[in-house]
Amino acid sequence: MASAAAQGCTLAVSEGAWEPWASVSFTGARHRIALEMAATDAAYAWLAALPELDLPLRGHLVADLHVASRDVERGRLHVLLEALTVEEC
């Protein structure tokens, strides 16, 4: 939310879920986060940059993040993000 706000976007999290994830070397979680915001140029620019942003998350690293879907309805942008986080060693 702080990252979006810094780019002039006000968003609301409408849904969120996560499930534990592990590989041979790492533990973490897979996340699905549904967002809603005004469909503005700033919102589209923030979404385009989001996968490459450094997003601080205490005790974890965001290993992968992508926009799984996005739809516009009545001037509102509905977005589904999928992310993989791993615990810091």
DASULJO-V680212 format. One record per backbone hydrogen bond with DSSP energy under -0.5 kcal/mol. CO is the residue of the C=O (numbers start at 1). NH is the residue of the N-H. Records with the same first field share a line. If there is no record, write none. Layout:
# DASULJO-V680212
CO = NH, NH
This chain:
# DASULJO-V680212
1 = 5
2 = 6
3 = 7
4 = 7, 9
5 = 8
9 = 11
10 = 38
12 = 14, 36
15 = 34
17 = 32
19 = 30
21 = 28
26 = 23
27 = 87
28 = 21
29 = 85
30 = 19
31 = 83
32 = 17
33 = 81
34 = 14, 15
35 = 79
36 = 12
37 = 77
38 = 40
40 = 44
41 = 45
42 = 46
43 = 47
44 = 48
45 = 49
46 = 50
47 = 51
49 = 52, 53
50 = 53
53 = 55
54 = 56
57 = 60
59 = 88
60 = 57
61 = 63, 86
64 = 84
66 = 68, 82
69 = 80
71 = 78
73 = 76
75 = 39
76 = 73, 78
77 = 37, 79
78 = 71
79 = 35, 81
80 = 68, 69
81 = 33
82 = 66
83 = 31
84 = 63, 64
85 = 29
86 = 61
